[in-house]
């Protein structure tokens, strides 16, 4: 038997005994875990894999999971770390995926307007991606995942003051760079 098959059998046995706790956690927190993973990875398939890895980690944790006081924060922290590790592995292998455009153009907009909006979104994505991880991560968790500074601090393992400071600095940098980019466009 392969190691993966034996591990899967052990996880299945654990899942049967811990089934209700896992099922409850998946029902309650799967969307949050997915959104966190997607905010880091910007790819649906990779985010789904990260969701599975996150809940497998919960299974491996076993009966100790019942002692966790804040399951939401605990799963968010695991999802974040798992997604960041996956992103780093993908970057090392140069297999990074581009995020798809969020919106299709509304038919009432002119072609020039649609092009400008598309360029603006792409520029903002590039600028966010260019931020150092220490500034980008608190910004994305707060803005896209709507986590509170306390929750972000728990996920990232930093203080709430650091979360606020880093998010403020990230927004300031983005504002300056977007203003400069817009100035170049005119």
N, C-alpha and C positions, 0 to 999 in steps of 0.2 A: 504494500500500500504506500502511496506517496504521502509526504508530509502534509500537503494541502488537503488531501482527502481525509486524513486522520483529524486534522484541525477542524474541518467542516463537520465531521461526525461529532466531535466534542462540542462544538458550538451549537449543533442541532440538539444535542442532549441537554445542554444548558438552557437553550431557548425553550424547550418543552417545560423545564422546571421553572424558569423565570418568565415564561410566556406572557402572563398578564401584565407584569411590570414593563416589559419591553413593548408589548402591544400598546399599552397606555402611553408610554413615552413617545412612541412613533406617531400615534394619533395626535398627541398634543404638540409635539415639537418638530415634526418632520419638515414642515414648511419653513420654519425658522432656520433649521440646519441647512436646508437646500438654499435659501436666500443667502446665507453667509457663505456657503461654498461657492455659489455662483458669483457673488460679489468679488471673490478672490480670483476665481478661475476664468470667469466670463465664457464658459462653455457648458452647455446643458449636460452633455454626457459625462464630463469630468465631475460636474457638481453632483450628479446622481451617484457616481461611484464613491464620492466623498461622503454622501449621506449614508450609503451602505457601510462604509468603513467606520463612520462615527457610531452607528448603532451596533456594529460588531464589537467595537471597543466597549460599549456598554455591556454587551453579553460577556465579554472576557472579564469585566470587572465583577460580574456575578452578584452574589448576595450583598456585597458591600454597597451596591447601588442604592439599596433601601436607606442607607445612612446618609445619603447626600441631601443636604438641606435645600439647595436651590438647583433643581434638575435642569431648568432652562439655562442658567448661566453655565453649569457644568457641561452640558451638551454643546452650547455655543462655543465654549473654550476648546473643546475637543474638535469640533467642526472647523474652527478657525485654524488650529494647528495642523490638522490633517490637510486642509486645503492649501495652506502655505507650503507645507512640505511637498505636496503634489506639484504646485506651481514651480517650486525651485527645481524639482526633478525634471519637469518639462522644459524649463529654461536651460538647464544643463544639456539636455539632448536636442535643443533648438527646435522643439515641437510645439511652440506656443501657438495658440489659436486666436484669431481675431474675433472680437465681439461683433455680432450682427447689428445692423442699424436698428434702432428702437422702433421707428415709425416709418410707415410708407407715406409718401407725399399725399396731401389732401388735393383733390382735383381742382379746388378753387385757387390754389397758389400758382403763381407764375413759375416758369422754369428757372428763372434767375433766383427767385426766392427759395425754391427747393434746393438748388445748388448751394446757395449761401448757407442755408440751415444745415445741410449735410456736411459741408466743410467745417462749419462751426462745431458741430458735434464731434467730428473726427479730431479736430484740433483740441477740443476739451479732453477727449479720451487720451490723446497722446500726452497732453500736459499732466493729467492725473497719473498716467502710467509712469511719467518721468519723475514724479515726486519720490523722495526717499520713502521706503516702507514705513519708517517710524512716523511720518506725517500722513501718508496715504491711508494706512490702515484705520486709524481713528476717524478720519474723514468719511471713508466708505461705510464703516459700521454705523456711524451716526446718521449719515445722510441717506444711504440706501436701505439700511436694515432697521433704521429708527430705534436703535438700542440706546438706552440711557447712558450717560457718562459712567455711572456706577457699573452697568453691565459691560460696557466697553473696557473699563479698567480691569474687570475680572477676566474677560476674554484675553486681553493682551498682557496681563500681569504687570500693569503700571498703576499709578495713582490716578484718581479722578482729576486732580489738578493738571497732571501731565496730559490726560486725554483732552481736556479743554484747551490747553495751551497748544498742543500739536494740531488739533483741528482748526483753531484760529489761525495758526501760522500757515497751514496748508491752504485755507481759503484766501488768505492774504497773498500768498505766492500765486495761486491760480488767477486771482483778480488782476494782479500786476501783469502776468504773462498773457492773459486773454486780452487785456487792454492793449498791450504791445502788439499782439497778433492782429487785432482789429485795426490798429493804426497802420500796420503794414498793408492791409487789404484795401485801404482807401487811397 
